[in-house]
């Protein structure tokens, strides 16, 4: 029988601030706070420990999103936000999906060719996920306007990146979903691009 990963979700503490949630994984507690306009400066994806399947989106104010999993494969991860838990999965063909706790698909990115893929949202426009020279990926709309950029940040034996957001994407209610699925797609890219 396959043992399920141990994740403990604690109720928010009184001093955590409105909308914050504590999540315990890999024996450590992470306080996740809502992403606000104050956090729209540089955002960073960081991997706290070597070889651990855990990445957090941080700003100067703290952690906002946590991706984690167990085992050696990065094909399935859990995405923790201050309000919800989602599931990220990468199929054998390279397709990336984000689903809610009930299994409803929130975003899908079928594998593309020549460094381009389409990010499909259930109630929104299809967006273009594109690789650029210099190890950067961008999420763009149909007209080619950049919504967000993920640029690799050097770290020894870790997958870390800087995220830059445009004004367009900052106003979207599904910003955390876009950040989770694009970083997972970045992690799932061939090693020559992502690391």
ZIGIHU-V634384 format. One record per residue. N is the residue number from 1. RES is the residue in three letters. SS is DSSP state (~ for helix, > for strand, _ for the rest). PSI is psi in degrees with one decimal (none if undefined). OMEGA is omega in whole degrees, 0 to 359 (none if undefined). Layout:
n:N res:RES ss:SS psi:PSI omega:OMEGA
n:N res:RES ss:SS psi:PSI omega:OMEGA
This chain:
n:1 res:UNK ss:_ psi:135.6 omega:180
n:2 res:UNK ss:_ psi:129.4 omega:179
n:3 res:UNK ss:_ psi:132.5 omega:180
n:4 res:UNK ss:_ psi:144.9 omega:178
n:5 res:UNK ss:_ psi:146.5 omega:183
n:6 res:UNK ss:_ psi:112.4 omega:176
n:7 res:UNK ss:_ psi:125.9 omega:180
n:8 res:UNK ss:> psi:124.0 omega:178
n:9 res:UNK ss:> psi:120.2 omega:181
n:10 res:UNK ss:> psi:153.9 omega:174
n:11 res:UNK ss:_ psi:150.6 omega:179
n:12 res:UNK ss:_ psi:140.0 omega:176
n:13 res:UNK ss:_ psi:158.9 omega:182
n:14 res:UNK ss:~ psi:-32.6 omega:183
n:15 res:UNK ss:~ psi:3.5 omega:183
n:16 res:UNK ss:~ psi:-18.1 omega:182
n:17 res:UNK ss:_ psi:164.7 omega:182
n:18 res:UNK ss:_ psi:133.4 omega:176
n:19 res:UNK ss:_ psi:0.8 omega:182
n:20 res:UNK ss:_ psi:155.7 omega:179
n:21 res:UNK ss:> psi:140.4 omega:176
n:22 res:UNK ss:> psi:132.0 omega:178
n:23 res:UNK ss:> psi:129.5 omega:178
n:24 res:UNK ss:> psi:125.2 omega:177
n:25 res:UNK ss:> psi:145.4 omega:183
n:26 res:UNK ss:_ psi:32.7 omega:177
n:27 res:UNK ss:_ psi:7.9 omega:180
n:28 res:UNK ss:> psi:149.6 omega:179
n:29 res:UNK ss:> psi:133.1 omega:178
n:30 res:UNK ss:> psi:126.2 omega:176
n:31 res:UNK ss:> psi:112.5 omega:181
n:32 res:UNK ss:> psi:126.4 omega:181
n:33 res:UNK ss:_ psi:151.5 omega:179
n:34 res:UNK ss:_ psi:146.4 omega:177
n:35 res:UNK ss:_ psi:120.6 omega:181
n:36 res:UNK ss:_ psi:176.9 omega:180
n:37 res:UNK ss:~ psi:-24.5 omega:178
n:38 res:UNK ss:~ psi:-20.3 omega:184
n:39 res:UNK ss:~ psi:9.5 omega:186
n:40 res:UNK ss:_ psi:11.9 omega:170
n:41 res:UNK ss:_ psi:-148.7 omega:179
n:42 res:UNK ss:_ psi:133.3 omega:173
n:43 res:UNK ss:> psi:146.5 omega:183
n:44 res:UNK ss:> psi:134.1 omega:167
n:45 res:UNK ss:> psi:125.4 omega:180
n:46 res:UNK ss:> psi:150.5 omega:176
n:47 res:UNK ss:_ psi:104.7 omega:189
n:48 res:UNK ss:_ psi:-36.4 omega:184
n:49 res:UNK ss:_ psi:147.8 omega:179
n:50 res:UNK ss:_ psi:137.9 omega:173
n:51 res:UNK ss:_ psi:2.3 omega:178
n:52 res:UNK ss:_ psi:135.5 omega:179
n:53 res:UNK ss:_ psi:71.8 omega:182
n:54 res:UNK ss:> psi:127.8 omega:179
n:55 res:UNK ss:> psi:141.4 omega:179
n:56 res:UNK ss:> psi:143.3 omega:175
n:57 res:UNK ss:> psi:120.1 omega:185
n:58 res:UNK ss:> psi:155.1 omega:170
n:59 res:UNK ss:> psi:-170.4 omega:178
n:60 res:UNK ss:_ psi:-22.5 omega:182
n:61 res:UNK ss:_ psi:-8.0 omega:178
n:62 res:UNK ss:> psi:-162.0 omega:182
n:63 res:UNK ss:> psi:142.1 omega:181
n:64 res:UNK ss:> psi:-25.0 omega:184
n:65 res:UNK ss:> psi:139.6 omega:182
n:66 res:UNK ss:> psi:126.3 omega:173
n:67 res:UNK ss:> psi:132.3 omega:180
n:68 res:UNK ss:> psi:158.5 omega:178
n:69 res:UNK ss:_ psi:178.4 omega:180
n:70 res:UNK ss:_ psi:157.5 omega:181
n:71 res:UNK ss:_ psi:-170.8 omega:184
n:72 res:UNK ss:_ psi:-17.0 omega:182
n:73 res:UNK ss:_ psi:146.5 omega:175
n:74 res:UNK ss:_ psi:26.3 omega:183
n:75 res:UNK ss:_ psi:-27.5 omega:180
n:76 res:UNK ss:> psi:129.0 omega:178
n:77 res:UNK ss:> psi:156.0 omega:171
n:78 res:UNK ss:> psi:140.0 omega:177
n:79 res:UNK ss:> psi:118.9 omega:180
n:80 res:UNK ss:> psi:131.8 omega:175
n:81 res:UNK ss:> psi:172.7 omega:176
n:82 res:UNK ss:_ psi:-20.6 omega:185
n:83 res:UNK ss:_ psi:-17.6 omega:188
n:84 res:UNK ss:_ psi:167.5 omega:172
n:85 res:UNK ss:> psi:129.8 omega:180
n:86 res:UNK ss:> psi:166.7 omega:177
n:87 res:UNK ss:> psi:130.4 omega:176
n:88 res:UNK ss:> psi:136.9 omega:180
n:89 res:UNK ss:> psi:145.3 omega:174
n:90 res:UNK ss:> psi:122.4 omega:179
n:91 res:UNK ss:_ psi:169.8 omega:180
n:92 res:UNK ss:_ psi:-27.3 omega:178
n:93 res:UNK ss:_ psi:-5.2 omega:179
n:94 res:UNK ss:_ psi:-0.9 omega:178
n:95 res:UNK ss:_ psi:137.8 omega:180
n:96 res:UNK ss:> psi:133.2 omega:178
n:97 res:UNK ss:> psi:150.8 omega:174
n:98 res:UNK ss:> psi:127.3 omega:182
n:99 res:UNK ss:> psi:153.3 omega:178
n:100 res:UNK ss:_ psi:-175.8 omega:184
n:101 res:UNK ss:_ psi:-26.8 omega:179
n:102 res:UNK ss:_ psi:-2.9 omega:179
n:103 res:UNK ss:_ psi:3.2 omega:177
n:104 res:UNK ss:_ psi:133.6 omega:182
n:105 res:UNK ss:> psi:125.6 omega:178
n:106 res:UNK ss:> psi:-30.5 omega:179
n:107 res:UNK ss:> psi:149.6 omega:179
n:108 res:UNK ss:> psi:136.1 omega:178
n:109 res:UNK ss:> psi:92.8 omega:176
n:110 res:UNK ss:> psi:145.7 omega:181
n:111 res:UNK ss:_ psi:134.0 omega:180
n:112 res:UNK ss:_ psi:-170.6 omega:181
n:113 res:UNK ss:_ psi:150.9 omega:174
n:114 res:UNK ss:_ psi:40.5 omega:175
n:115 res:UNK ss:_ psi:15.4 omega:179
n:116 res:UNK ss:> psi:135.7 omega:175
n:117 res:UNK ss:> psi:168.7 omega:177
n:118 res:UNK ss:> psi:132.0 omega:174
n:119 res:UNK ss:> psi:116.6 omega:183
n:120 res:UNK ss:> psi:126.4 omega:179
n:121 res:UNK ss:> psi:143.5 omega:183
n:122 res:UNK ss:_ psi:-33.6 omega:184
n:123 res:UNK ss:_ psi:26.5 omega:183
n:124 res:UNK ss:_ psi:-174.5 omega:182
n:125 res:UNK ss:_ psi:153.7 omega:171
n:126 res:UNK ss:_ psi:134.7 omega:182
n:127 res:UNK ss:> psi:160.2 omega:182
n:128 res:UNK ss:> psi:127.0 omega:175
n:129 res:UNK ss:> psi:118.4 omega:191
n:130 res:UNK ss:> psi:137.8 omega:176
n:131 res:UNK ss:> psi:139.7 omega:178
n:132 res:UNK ss:> psi:155.9 omega:173
n:133 res:UNK ss:_ psi:147.9 omega:183
n:134 res:UNK ss:_ psi:13.6 omega:175
n:135 res:UNK ss:_ psi:40.0 omega:177
n:136 res:UNK ss:> psi:149.8 omega:173
n:137 res:UNK ss:> psi:145.9 omega:177
n:138 res:UNK ss:> psi:150.9 omega:171
n:139 res:UNK ss:> psi:121.9 omega:186
n:140 res:UNK ss:> psi:155.7 omega:175
n:141 res:UNK ss:_ psi:-177.5 omega:183
n:142 res:UNK ss:_ psi:-29.1 omega:181
n:143 res:UNK ss:_ psi:-1.1 omega:179
n:144 res:UNK ss:_ psi:8.7 omega:178
n:145 res:UNK ss:_ psi:131.3 omega:184
n:146 res:UNK ss:> psi:127.8 omega:177
n:147 res:UNK ss:> psi:-45.4 omega:177
n:148 res:UNK ss:> psi:157.1 omega:180
n:149 res:UNK ss:> psi:133.4 omega:174
n:150 res:UNK ss:> psi:120.7 omega:182
n:151 res:UNK ss:> psi:129.8 omega:180
n:152 res:UNK ss:> psi:139.8 omega:176
n:153 res:UNK ss:> psi:130.7 omega:185
n:154 res:UNK ss:_ psi:132.2 omega:172
n:155 res:UNK ss:_ psi:133.1 omega:183
n:156 res:UNK ss:_ psi:117.7 omega:177
n:157 res:UNK ss:_ psi:27.1 omega:179
n:158 res:UNK ss:_ psi:153.2 omega:175
n:159 res:UNK ss:_ psi:106.7 omega:181
n:160 res:UNK ss:> psi:151.8 omega:185
n:161 res:UNK ss:> psi:161.2 omega:174
n:162 res:UNK ss:> psi:137.1 omega:179
n:163 res:UNK ss:> psi:128.9 omega:176
n:164 res:UNK ss:> psi:129.4 omega:183
n:165 res:UNK ss:> psi:143.5 omega:174
n:166 res:UNK ss:_ psi:167.9 omega:178
n:167 res:UNK ss:~ psi:-34.7 omega:182
n:168 res:UNK ss:~ psi:-47.6 omega:185
n:169 res:UNK ss:~ psi:-25.3 omega:180
n:170 res:UNK ss:~ psi:-29.8 omega:183
n:171 res:UNK ss:_ psi:-6.4 omega:184
n:172 res:UNK ss:_ psi:141.5 omega:179
n:173 res:UNK ss:_ psi:-19.7 omega:180
n:174 res:UNK ss:_ psi:29.0 omega:182
n:175 res:UNK ss:~ psi:-45.0 omega:181
n:176 res:UNK ss:~ psi:-37.7 omega:177
n:177 res:UNK ss:~ psi:-43.5 omega:179
n:178 res:UNK ss:~ psi:-40.7 omega:179
n:179 res:UNK ss:~ psi:-41.0 omega:181
n:180 res:UNK ss:~ psi:-48.4 omega:185
n:181 res:UNK ss:~ psi:-34.3 omega:180
n:182 res:UNK ss:~ psi:-38.5 omega:178
n:183 res:UNK ss:~ psi:-38.1 omega:177
n:184 res:UNK ss:~ psi:-38.6 omega:176
n:185 res:UNK ss:~ psi:-37.9 omega:177
n:186 res:UNK ss:~ psi:-42.9 omega:177
n:187 res:UNK ss:~ psi:-33.3 omega:184
n:188 res:UNK ss:~ psi:-7.3 omega:181
n:189 res:UNK ss:_ psi:158.1 omega:177
n:190 res:UNK ss:_ psi:145.7 omega:186
n:191 res:UNK ss:~ psi:-31.8 omega:180
n:192 res:UNK ss:~ psi:-24.1 omega:180
n:193 res:UNK ss:~ psi:-43.2 omega:190
n:194 res:UNK ss:~ psi:-20.1 omega:185
n:195 res:UNK ss:_ psi:none omega:none
